[in-house]
Amino acid sequence: MPLLPSKEASKGVALAEPELIEKDVDLLLVGGGMGNCGVAYEAMRWIEKVGGDISIMLLDKAAMERSGAVAQGLSAINTYLGENDADDYVSMVRTDLMGLVREDLIFDLGRHVDDSVHLFEEWGLPCWIKKDGKNLDGAAAKAAGLSLRNGDACVRSGRWQMMINGESYKCIVAEAAKMALGEENYMERIFIVKMLLDANEPNRIAGAVGFSTRENKVYVFKCNAAVVACGGAVNVYRPRSTGEGMGRAWYPVWNAGSTYTMCAQVGAEMTMMENRFVPARFKDGYGPVGAWFLLFKAKATNYKGEDYCETNRAMLKPYEDRGYAKGHVIPTCLRNHMMLREMREGRGPIYMDTATALQNTFKELSPAEQKHLESEAWEDFLDMCVGQANLWACQNIQPENSGSEIMATEPYLLGSHSGCCGIWTSGPDEDWVPEDYKVKADNGKVYNRMTTVNGLWTCADGVGASGHKFSSGSHAEGRIVGKQMVRWVVDHKDFKPSLKENAADLAKEIYQPWYTYEEGKGISTDPVVNPNYITPKNFMMRLVKATDEYGGGVGTMYVTSKSLLHTGFKLLEMLEEDSRKLAARDLHELMRCWEQFHRLWTVRLHMQHIR
């Protein structure tokens, strides 16, 4: 049972009138995930090369070592081309996303991504290497003096995926970014909530505003160029987990749609926002399935033990007839349709047949190798999703003896995994790129990955129509952005940003949820239930209930309609009105309030694009 509201205690630092701090920088990096770690690393390289006096500041809502989608770690890098061709990579992404992609962006990423992976290995990431037909884990490969940069073959779990021992993956990448930046050029626990346009030049980024989540301080930044890379959007739809488990999700719960909201609010053109990603994952724990499908060759079966992708093969024909689903790998969305059909027609639960997969693999291994493989099966979760290992343990599941249930999750909005919603950006300025894919800036030049707002970039989850980047591709795309931002500042060295808004007014706007709470708190004995305001938690409960029931969530098996959307928009209009009454008792709740503002904006964009 959920806790009674009266038992919900204030969790964060007490609120007070904030100190207002104003700063000027040339390059402003909003977000501290894989994308902006790449921006930081590459920007510093090019700042040194151009020999210019260019200032830079990276701002992370959390702490860089454990922020972003890779915070818990990973057991595989999902984009490493190696022996593969970039054109084939484009074909794979296009096939999986049913053709709704920008091939220029995908090819551009494919030709650069391997260098980021080689850097990760040099920085200390343990990468599996294949030698003499045997798989060596990261420690063994390092002891043998093997490396990807030297041409040694990685251990493939799929054509594009390679295995790593990656629990500390983000720590390693963040450390490299911090060392490149220097201590004075990054700030943690700073939540940027709004981007700001220039007062004199139309459609020109000029700064950003946010606040500290540890101190009562509001920061107003002026900048020449900015990149917003704050991940995707989670908890914009009601999760399957309930009660105490409701905070569990597949993608990081701190991704609040900030990337999409902040860029859209200053006029950036969006693209493919109707796209959502619904991964099939181990039920309740949301544990990853990639290593089981690809490395261990496990099958997903219905309750009869049937491979439903084979029994439902006829479902693909209408898509094949129209030119889709023609590869040997079924697109992710169509595999999900097959699973949903099994569940609708009563052939669930769906299981990952881990036992058969391990036993088949054991036949070729010695007892010691079998034990090592069994430990790798557990480490797959311990590297990136500890909660799933806990769930297996508490349910007495032994993967070598019995299967484990999998299920489609709630919808997520993202642009770096097997989804492609996001912001329209420029492709590279090369002859083979269509002119329509190039965003020309005020000076007539093309800056790769710049949005339709002059001086504003995005990368990773932010770039739309370009999925399957994953962690390595997000970092590589960030490096593309870092180089372009330095080029922009060199080209616009005389620009002096001037904000439309008054800094003091911005501070009041940011702290408004606290003022609302202080004005209305005396009306009720329970701080959570009050007629004068709404708490961020209760606001989110209303939001995800509306989107789940009317916007195609798990409650309707992902189905919506024109009339359902019409009702959903009415509810979102009321939420928009009530958002002005969001209240915060402490800094933690102030952060949650602004996350809810961003979630509302983002999911409304999603539903508008569906309509």
C-alpha positions as CSV (number, residue, x, y, z in Angstrom):
1,M,0.0,0.0,0.0
2,P,1.3,3.5,-0.7
3,L,2.1,5.7,2.3
4,L,-0.6,8.0,3.6
5,P,0.0,11.5,2.5
6,S,0.5,12.8,6.0
7,K,3.6,10.6,6.3
8,E,5.3,12.1,3.3
9,A,8.1,14.1,4.8
10,S,10.0,17.0,3.1
11,K,13.2,15.5,1.6
12,G,15.4,18.3,0.4
13,V,17.2,21.5,1.4
14,A,14.9,24.1,2.9
15,L,13.9,26.9,0.5
16,A,14.7,30.6,1.1
17,E,15.1,33.7,-1.1
18,P,17.7,32.7,-3.7
19,E,21.0,34.4,-4.4
20,L,21.1,35.5,-8.0
21,I,24.3,34.7,-9.9
22,E,25.0,35.9,-13.5
23,K,27.7,34.4,-15.6
24,D,29.0,35.0,-19.2
25,V,30.5,32.1,-21.2
26,D,31.1,31.4,-24.9
27,L,30.0,27.8,-25.0
28,L,27.2,26.6,-22.7
29,L,26.7,22.8,-22.3
30,V,23.4,21.9,-20.7
31,G,23.4,18.3,-19.5
32,G,26.1,15.9,-18.4
33,G,25.3,12.6,-20.1
34,M,27.2,10.7,-22.8
35,G,26.4,13.3,-25.4
36,N,27.7,16.4,-23.6
37,C,30.7,14.4,-22.3
38,G,31.5,14.1,-26.0
39,V,30.9,17.8,-26.6
40,A,33.1,18.7,-23.7
41,Y,36.0,16.5,-24.8
42,E,36.0,17.6,-28.4
43,A,35.3,21.2,-27.8
44,M,38.4,21.5,-25.6
45,R,40.5,19.9,-28.3
46,W,39.3,22.4,-30.8
47,I,39.6,25.4,-28.5
48,E,43.2,24.5,-28.1
49,K,43.7,24.1,-31.9
50,V,42.2,27.4,-32.8
51,G,44.2,29.1,-30.1
52,G,41.3,31.3,-29.1
53,D,40.3,32.6,-25.7
54,I,37.0,30.7,-25.7
55,S,35.2,30.0,-22.4
56,I,33.1,27.0,-21.7
57,M,30.8,25.7,-19.0
58,L,29.0,22.4,-18.6
59,L,26.0,22.2,-16.3
60,D,24.7,18.9,-15.0
61,K,21.5,18.4,-12.9
62,A,23.2,15.5,-11.1
63,A,26.8,14.4,-10.8
64,M,28.5,13.5,-14.1
65,E,29.9,10.2,-13.0
66,R,26.4,8.8,-12.4
67,S,24.2,10.9,-14.6
68,G,22.3,10.2,-17.8
69,A,21.1,7.0,-19.3
70,V,24.4,5.2,-18.7
71,A,24.5,6.0,-15.0
72,Q,24.1,2.4,-13.8
73,G,26.5,1.1,-16.4
74,L,26.1,-1.1,-19.4
75,S,27.2,-4.7,-20.3
76,A,27.4,-3.9,-24.0
77,I,28.1,-1.1,-26.5
78,N,25.4,-1.3,-29.0
79,T,27.0,0.7,-31.8
80,Y,30.5,-0.4,-32.9
81,L,31.0,-0.8,-36.6
82,G,34.4,-2.5,-36.6
83,E,34.5,-4.6,-39.8
84,N,31.1,-3.4,-40.9
85,D,30.4,-0.6,-43.5
86,A,28.7,2.7,-42.6
87,D,26.2,2.2,-45.5
88,D,25.1,-1.1,-44.0
89,Y,24.7,0.6,-40.6
90,V,22.4,3.1,-42.3
91,S,20.4,0.2,-43.9
92,M,20.0,-1.4,-40.5
93,V,18.7,1.7,-38.8
94,R,16.4,2.5,-41.7
95,T,15.0,-1.0,-41.6
96,D,14.4,-1.1,-37.9
97,L,12.7,2.3,-37.9
98,M,10.5,1.6,-40.9
99,G,12.2,4.1,-43.1
100,L,11.4,7.1,-41.0
101,V,14.9,8.4,-40.7
102,R,17.5,10.9,-41.9
103,E,20.2,8.9,-43.7
104,D,22.6,11.8,-43.7
105,L,22.7,12.0,-39.9
106,I,23.0,8.2,-39.5
107,F,25.8,7.8,-42.0
108,D,27.7,10.8,-40.5
109,L,27.5,9.1,-37.1
110,G,28.5,5.7,-38.4
111,R,31.7,7.0,-39.9
112,H,32.8,8.5,-36.5
113,V,31.5,6.3,-33.8
114,D,34.3,3.7,-33.6
115,D,36.8,6.4,-32.6
116,S,34.8,7.2,-29.5
117,V,34.8,3.4,-28.6
118,H,38.5,3.3,-29.0
119,L,38.8,6.3,-26.7
120,F,36.7,4.6,-24.0
121,E,39.0,1.6,-24.1
122,E,42.1,3.8,-23.8
123,W,40.5,5.6,-20.8
124,G,40.0,2.3,-19.0
125,L,36.8,0.7,-20.2
126,P,37.2,-3.1,-20.1
127,C,36.3,-4.4,-23.6
128,W,35.9,-8.1,-24.4
129,I,38.3,-9.4,-27.1
130,K,38.1,-12.6,-29.1
131,K,41.4,-14.5,-29.4
132,D,41.9,-18.0,-30.9
133,G,38.1,-18.5,-31.0
134,K,37.8,-17.8,-27.2
135,N,36.0,-14.9,-25.6
136,L,38.2,-12.9,-23.2
137,D,36.5,-10.6,-20.8
138,G,37.9,-7.1,-20.3
139,A,40.4,-8.0,-17.6
140,A,41.8,-11.0,-19.5
141,A,42.0,-9.0,-22.7
142,K,44.0,-6.3,-21.0
143,A,46.3,-8.8,-19.4
144,A,46.9,-10.3,-22.9
145,G,47.8,-6.9,-24.3
146,L,44.9,-6.8,-26.7
147,S,43.0,-3.7,-27.8
148,L,40.4,-2.6,-30.4
149,R,42.6,0.3,-31.6
150,N,45.3,-2.3,-32.6
151,G,42.8,-4.2,-34.7
152,D,42.0,-7.0,-32.3
153,A,38.4,-8.3,-32.8
154,C,35.7,-7.5,-30.2
155,V,33.3,-10.1,-28.9
156,R,30.1,-9.6,-30.8
157,S,26.7,-10.1,-29.2
158,G,25.2,-9.0,-32.5
159,R,26.4,-7.6,-35.8
160,W,26.6,-4.1,-34.3
161,Q,27.0,-4.8,-30.6
162,M,30.1,-5.6,-28.6
163,M,30.5,-6.9,-25.0
164,I,32.1,-4.9,-22.2
165,N,32.4,-5.0,-18.4
166,G,30.7,-1.7,-18.1
167,E,29.4,-1.1,-14.6
168,S,31.7,2.0,-14.4
169,Y,31.3,3.0,-18.0
170,K,29.9,6.4,-17.3
171,C,32.4,7.1,-14.5
172,I,35.2,6.5,-17.0
173,V,33.7,8.7,-19.7
174,A,32.8,11.5,-17.2
175,E,36.3,11.5,-15.8
176,A,37.8,12.1,-19.2
177,A,35.3,14.9,-19.9
178,K,36.1,16.5,-16.5
179,M,39.8,16.2,-17.0
180,A,39.5,17.9,-20.5
181,L,37.3,20.7,-19.1
182,G,39.2,21.5,-15.9
183,E,37.4,22.0,-12.5
184,E,36.5,25.6,-13.2
185,N,34.5,24.7,-16.3
186,Y,31.8,22.4,-15.1
187,M,29.1,22.7,-12.4
188,E,27.1,19.9,-10.9
189,R,23.7,19.9,-9.2
190,I,22.5,22.8,-11.5
191,F,19.2,22.3,-13.1
192,I,18.7,24.5,-16.2
193,V,15.0,24.9,-16.8
194,K,14.7,27.5,-19.7
195,M,16.8,28.6,-22.7
196,L,16.8,32.3,-23.4
197,L,16.7,34.1,-26.8
198,D,18.6,37.3,-27.6
199,A,16.8,40.6,-27.2
200,N,18.3,42.1,-30.4
201,E,18.8,39.3,-32.9
202,P,15.7,37.3,-33.8
203,N,15.9,33.5,-33.5
204,R,19.2,33.7,-31.7
205,I,20.1,31.8,-28.6
206,A,21.6,34.0,-25.9
207,G,21.6,32.1,-22.6
208,A,19.8,29.9,-20.1
209,V,18.5,30.1,-16.5
210,G,18.4,27.4,-13.8
211,F,19.0,26.8,-10.1
212,S,21.1,24.8,-7.7
213,T,19.4,21.7,-6.3
214,R,21.7,22.0,-3.2
215,E,21.7,25.7,-2.4
216,N,19.3,28.6,-2.8
217,K,20.9,30.0,-5.8
218,V,19.5,30.9,-9.3
219,Y,22.0,31.1,-12.2
220,V,21.5,33.2,-15.3
221,F,24.0,32.4,-18.1
222,K,24.7,34.4,-21.2
223,C,26.4,32.6,-24.0
224,N,27.4,32.7,-27.7
225,A,26.4,29.1,-28.4
226,A,24.6,26.4,-26.4
227,V,23.9,22.7,-26.7
228,V,21.0,21.1,-24.9
229,A,21.4,17.3,-24.2
230,C,19.4,16.3,-21.2
231,G,18.2,12.9,-22.4
232,G,14.7,11.7,-23.3
233,A,11.4,11.6,-21.5
234,V,10.4,9.1,-18.8
235,N,7.3,9.0,-16.6
236,V,5.3,10.8,-19.3
237,Y,3.2,7.6,-19.4
238,R,2.0,5.5,-16.5
239,P,4.5,2.8,-15.8
240,R,3.5,-0.8,-15.3
241,S,5.0,-0.8,-11.8
242,T,2.8,0.4,-8.9
243,G,3.1,1.3,-5.3
244,E,6.7,1.4,-4.0
245,G,7.9,0.0,-7.4
246,M,6.5,3.0,-9.3
247,G,9.9,4.7,-9.5
248,R,11.3,1.8,-11.5
249,A,11.5,2.3,-15.2
250,W,13.6,1.1,-18.1
251,Y,15.0,4.5,-19.1
252,P,16.3,6.9,-16.4
253,V,13.5,8.4,-14.3
254,W,15.3,11.7,-14.1
255,N,14.8,12.2,-17.9
256,A,11.9,14.6,-17.8
257,G,11.7,15.7,-21.5
258,S,13.9,18.8,-20.7
259,T,15.7,18.6,-24.0
260,Y,12.6,18.7,-26.1
261,T,10.7,21.2,-24.0
262,M,13.5,23.8,-23.6
263,C,14.4,23.7,-27.3
264,A,10.7,23.8,-28.5
265,Q,10.0,26.8,-26.2
266,V,12.6,28.9,-28.0
267,G,11.3,27.9,-31.4
268,A,13.3,24.9,-32.5
269,E,11.6,22.8,-35.1
270,M,10.7,19.3,-33.9
271,T,10.6,16.1,-35.9
272,M,9.1,12.6,-35.4
273,M,7.7,13.5,-32.0
274,E,4.9,11.0,-32.7
275,N,7.5,8.2,-32.4
276,R,7.8,6.4,-29.1
277,F,9.9,3.5,-28.0
278,V,8.3,0.6,-26.2
279,P,11.0,-2.0,-25.4
280,A,10.3,-5.6,-24.4
281,R,12.1,-6.1,-21.2
282,F,12.1,-8.5,-18.2
283,K,8.9,-7.9,-16.4
284,D,8.8,-5.7,-13.4
285,G,12.6,-5.3,-13.1
286,Y,13.0,-3.8,-16.6
287,G,16.2,-5.8,-17.1
288,P,17.9,-5.7,-20.5
289,V,17.3,-8.5,-23.0
290,G,19.9,-7.8,-25.6
291,A,22.7,-10.0,-24.3
292,W,20.2,-12.9,-23.8
293,F,18.8,-12.6,-27.4
294,L,22.1,-11.8,-29.1
295,L,25.0,-13.4,-27.0
296,F,23.2,-16.3,-25.4
297,K,20.9,-16.9,-28.4
298,A,17.8,-17.2,-26.2
299,K,14.3,-17.3,-27.7
300,A,11.2,-15.6,-26.5
301,T,8.2,-18.0,-26.3
302,N,4.6,-18.0,-25.4
303,Y,3.1,-20.2,-22.7
304,K,3.1,-23.1,-25.1
305,G,6.8,-22.8,-25.6
306,E,6.3,-21.6,-29.2
307,D,8.5,-19.0,-30.8
308,Y,5.8,-16.5,-31.5
309,C,8.0,-14.6,-34.1
310,E,7.7,-17.8,-36.2
311,T,4.1,-18.6,-35.6
312,N,3.1,-15.0,-36.3
313,R,5.3,-14.7,-39.4
314,A,2.3,-14.0,-41.6
315,M,1.8,-10.7,-39.7
316,L,4.8,-9.4,-41.6
317,K,3.4,-9.8,-45.1
318,P,1.5,-6.5,-45.3
319,Y,4.6,-4.7,-44.3
320,E,6.8,-6.7,-46.7
321,D,4.4,-5.9,-49.5
322,R,5.0,-2.2,-48.9
323,G,8.8,-2.5,-48.8
324,Y,9.2,-2.8,-45.0
325,A,10.6,-5.6,-42.8
326,K,12.6,-7.1,-45.7
327,G,15.8,-7.9,-43.7
328,H,16.5,-11.1,-41.8
329,V,16.0,-9.1,-38.5
330,I,12.4,-8.2,-37.8
331,P,12.0,-4.5,-36.9
332,T,11.6,-3.9,-33.2
333,C,8.1,-2.4,-33.5
334,L,6.8,-5.4,-35.4
335,R,8.2,-7.9,-32.9
336,N,6.3,-5.9,-30.3
337,H,3.1,-6.3,-32.4
338,M,3.7,-10.0,-32.4
339,M,4.0,-10.1,-28.6
340,L,0.9,-8.0,-28.1
341,R,-1.1,-10.3,-30.3
342,E,0.0,-13.3,-28.2
343,M,-1.1,-11.6,-25.1
344,R,-4.4,-10.3,-26.5
345,E,-5.3,-13.8,-27.7
346,G,-4.5,-15.5,-24.4
347,R,-1.2,-17.1,-25.1
348,G,0.8,-15.2,-22.5
349,P,2.8,-14.9,-20.4
350,I,5.8,-14.5,-22.7
351,Y,9.0,-16.0,-21.4
352,M,12.7,-15.6,-22.3
353,D,13.8,-19.2,-22.5
354,T,17.1,-18.7,-20.6
355,A,17.4,-22.3,-19.5
356,T,17.5,-23.7,-23.1
357,A,19.9,-21.0,-24.2
358,L,22.4,-21.6,-21.4
359,Q,22.2,-25.4,-21.7
360,N,22.8,-25.2,-25.4
361,T,25.8,-23.0,-24.8
362,F,27.1,-25.3,-22.0
363,K,27.5,-28.2,-24.4
364,E,30.6,-26.6,-25.9
365,L,32.2,-25.5,-22.6
366,S,34.3,-27.0,-19.9
367,P,32.8,-27.0,-16.3
368,A,35.0,-23.9,-15.5
369,E,33.8,-22.1,-18.6
370,Q,30.2,-23.0,-17.8
371,K,30.5,-21.4,-14.4
372,H,32.1,-18.3,-15.9
373,L,29.2,-18.0,-18.4
374,E,26.7,-18.4,-15.6
375,S,28.3,-15.5,-13.7
376,E,28.3,-13.4,-16.9
377,A,24.5,-14.0,-17.2
378,W,24.1,-12.4,-13.7
379,E,26.7,-9.7,-14.4
380,D,24.7,-8.7,-17.5
381,F,22.2,-7.3,-14.9
382,L,24.7,-6.3,-12.3
383,D,26.5,-4.1,-14.8
384,M,23.5,-2.1,-15.8
385,C,20.3,-3.0,-13.9
386,V,20.9,-4.3,-10.4
387,G,17.2,-4.2,-9.6
388,Q,16.6,-7.1,-12.1
389,A,19.2,-9.2,-10.3
390,N,17.4,-8.5,-7.0
391,L,14.1,-9.5,-8.6
392,W,15.5,-12.8,-9.8
393,A,17.0,-13.5,-6.4
394,C,13.8,-12.7,-4.5
395,Q,11.7,-14.8,-6.9
396,N,14.1,-17.8,-6.7
397,I,14.7,-17.6,-10.4
398,Q,17.8,-19.5,-11.6
399,P,18.2,-18.7,-15.3
400,E,19.9,-22.0,-16.1
401,N,16.8,-23.9,-14.8
402,S,13.8,-21.8,-15.7
403,G,12.8,-18.9,-18.0
404,S,11.8,-15.4,-16.9
405,E,8.8,-13.4,-18.0
406,I,9.2,-10.5,-20.4
407,M,6.7,-7.8,-21.4
408,A,6.4,-4.6,-23.3
409,T,7.0,-1.5,-21.2
410,E,5.2,1.8,-21.1
411,P,6.1,4.3,-23.9
412,Y,9.3,6.3,-23.7
413,L,10.3,9.3,-25.8
414,L,13.9,9.3,-27.0
415,G,16.2,9.7,-30.0
416,S,19.3,7.7,-29.2
417,H,18.0,4.1,-28.7
418,S,15.5,2.3,-30.9
419,G,13.4,5.4,-31.2
420,C,13.8,8.6,-33.3
421,C,11.7,11.4,-31.9
422,G,13.4,14.8,-31.3
423,I,14.6,18.0,-32.8
424,W,15.3,18.8,-36.5
425,T,19.0,19.5,-36.9
426,S,21.3,20.3,-39.8
427,G,23.2,17.5,-41.5
428,P,26.8,17.8,-42.6
429,D,27.7,20.5,-45.2
430,E,28.7,18.0,-47.9
431,D,27.6,17.6,-51.5
432,W,25.8,14.3,-51.0
433,V,23.5,15.7,-48.3
434,P,20.2,17.1,-49.6
435,E,19.9,20.9,-49.3
436,D,16.7,20.5,-47.4
437,Y,18.7,18.7,-44.7
438,K,21.0,21.6,-44.2
439,V,20.1,24.4,-41.8
440,K,21.7,27.6,-42.9
441,A,22.6,30.0,-40.1
442,D,22.4,33.8,-40.2
443,N,25.8,34.0,-42.0
444,G,24.8,31.5,-44.7
445,K,27.0,28.8,-43.3
446,V,25.9,25.2,-42.3
447,Y,26.8,24.0,-38.8
448,N,26.3,20.2,-38.4
449,R,23.7,19.3,-35.8
450,M,22.6,22.9,-35.2
451,T,18.9,23.3,-34.6
452,T,16.7,25.8,-36.5
453,V,17.6,28.3,-33.7
454,N,20.8,30.1,-34.5
455,G,23.6,29.1,-32.0
456,L,21.6,26.2,-30.5
457,W,22.7,22.6,-30.8
458,T,21.5,19.3,-29.6
459,C,22.8,15.7,-29.7
460,A,22.1,12.1,-28.5
461,D,18.4,11.9,-27.5
462,G,17.8,15.4,-28.8
463,V,18.4,14.7,-32.5
464,G,15.3,13.4,-34.2
465,A,14.9,11.0,-37.1
466,S,18.2,9.4,-36.2
467,G,18.0,6.4,-33.8
468,H,20.3,3.5,-32.9
469,K,23.1,5.8,-31.6
470,F,23.1,4.3,-28.2
471,S,25.9,5.2,-25.7
472,S,28.8,5.3,-28.1
473,G,26.9,7.1,-30.9
474,S,25.7,9.7,-28.4
475,H,29.3,10.4,-27.4
476,A,30.4,10.6,-31.0
477,E,27.5,12.9,-32.0
478,G,28.5,15.1,-29.1
479,R,32.0,15.3,-30.5
480,I,30.6,16.4,-33.8
481,V,28.7,19.1,-32.0
482,G,31.7,20.2,-29.9
483,K,33.8,20.9,-33.0
484,Q,30.9,22.8,-34.7
485,M,30.3,25.0,-31.6
486,V,33.9,26.1,-31.5
487,R,33.7,26.9,-35.2
488,W,30.5,29.0,-34.5
489,V,32.1,31.0,-31.8
490,V,35.1,31.7,-34.0
491,D,32.7,32.9,-36.7
492,H,30.7,35.0,-34.3
493,K,33.5,36.3,-32.0
494,D,32.0,39.8,-31.9
495,F,28.5,38.7,-30.7
496,K,27.4,40.2,-27.4
497,P,24.4,38.4,-26.0
498,S,21.6,40.5,-24.5
499,L,18.6,38.8,-22.8
500,K,15.0,39.9,-23.2
501,E,14.2,38.9,-19.7
502,N,15.2,40.6,-16.4
503,A,17.4,38.3,-14.3
504,A,15.4,39.1,-11.1
505,D,12.1,38.3,-12.8
506,L,13.6,35.0,-14.0
507,A,14.6,34.1,-10.4
508,K,11.0,34.9,-9.2
509,E,9.5,32.7,-11.9
510,I,11.8,29.8,-11.0
511,Y,11.0,30.0,-7.3
512,Q,7.2,30.6,-7.9
513,P,6.3,27.1,-6.6
514,W,7.8,27.9,-3.3
515,Y,5.9,31.2,-3.1
516,T,2.7,29.3,-4.0
517,Y,3.4,26.8,-1.1
518,E,4.1,29.6,1.4
519,E,0.9,31.5,0.5
520,G,-1.3,28.4,0.7
521,K,0.2,26.1,3.3
522,G,-1.9,27.4,6.2
523,I,-5.2,26.2,4.6
524,S,-4.7,22.5,5.4
525,T,-3.2,20.4,8.1
526,D,-1.7,18.0,5.5
527,P,0.9,19.7,3.3
528,V,0.3,17.2,0.5
529,V,-3.5,17.8,0.2
530,N,-4.4,21.5,-0.2
531,P,-7.0,23.3,-2.3
532,N,-4.6,26.1,-3.1
533,Y,-1.9,24.1,-4.8
534,I,-0.8,20.8,-6.2
535,T,2.4,18.8,-5.3
536,P,4.7,17.7,-8.1
537,K,4.0,14.0,-7.3
538,N,0.2,14.4,-7.5
539,F,0.6,16.4,-10.7
540,M,2.6,13.6,-12.3
541,M,0.0,11.0,-11.2
542,R,-2.7,13.1,-13.0
543,L,-0.5,13.5,-16.0
544,V,0.4,9.8,-16.5
545,K,-3.2,8.7,-15.9
546,A,-4.4,11.0,-18.7
547,T,-1.7,10.0,-21.2
548,D,-2.1,6.3,-20.4
549,E,-5.9,6.3,-20.9
550,Y,-6.1,8.7,-23.8
551,G,-2.7,8.9,-25.4
552,G,-2.0,5.2,-26.1
553,G,-0.4,3.8,-23.0
554,V,-0.3,0.3,-21.5
555,G,-3.9,0.7,-20.2
556,T,-5.3,0.6,-23.7
557,M,-2.6,-1.7,-25.2
558,Y,-1.0,1.3,-26.9
559,V,-4.2,2.2,-28.8
560,T,-5.6,5.7,-29.2
561,S,-7.9,7.5,-31.6
562,K,-9.0,11.0,-32.6
563,S,-11.7,11.1,-30.0
564,L,-9.5,9.7,-27.3
565,L,-6.8,12.3,-28.1
566,H,-9.4,15.0,-28.0
567,T,-10.4,14.1,-24.4
568,G,-6.7,13.7,-23.5
569,F,-6.0,17.3,-24.7
570,K,-8.8,18.6,-22.6
571,L,-7.2,17.0,-19.6
572,L,-3.8,18.4,-20.5
573,E,-5.3,21.9,-20.9
574,M,-6.6,21.6,-17.3
575,L,-3.2,20.4,-16.2
576,E,-1.6,23.4,-17.9
577,E,-3.8,25.6,-15.9
578,D,-3.1,23.8,-12.7
579,S,0.6,23.8,-13.4
580,R,0.6,27.4,-12.3
581,K,-0.3,26.1,-8.8
582,L,2.5,23.6,-8.5
583,A,4.0,23.9,-5.0
584,A,7.4,23.1,-3.6
585,R,8.3,22.7,0.1
586,D,12.1,22.3,-0.5
587,L,14.7,22.3,-3.2
588,H,14.1,18.7,-4.1
589,E,10.4,19.4,-4.8
590,L,11.3,22.6,-6.7
591,M,13.3,20.4,-9.0
592,R,10.4,18.0,-9.3
593,C,8.0,20.9,-10.1
594,W,10.2,22.0,-13.0
595,E,10.5,18.4,-14.2
596,Q,6.7,18.2,-14.4
597,F,6.5,21.4,-16.4
598,H,8.9,19.8,-18.9
599,R,7.0,16.5,-18.9
600,L,3.7,18.2,-19.7
601,W,5.2,20.1,-22.6
602,T,6.9,17.1,-24.0
603,V,4.1,14.6,-23.9
604,R,1.7,17.2,-25.3
605,L,4.1,17.6,-28.3
606,H,4.1,13.8,-28.6
607,M,0.3,13.6,-28.7
608,Q,0.0,16.6,-31.1
609,H,2.3,14.8,-33.5
610,I,0.2,11.7,-33.3
611,R,-2.9,13.7,-34.0
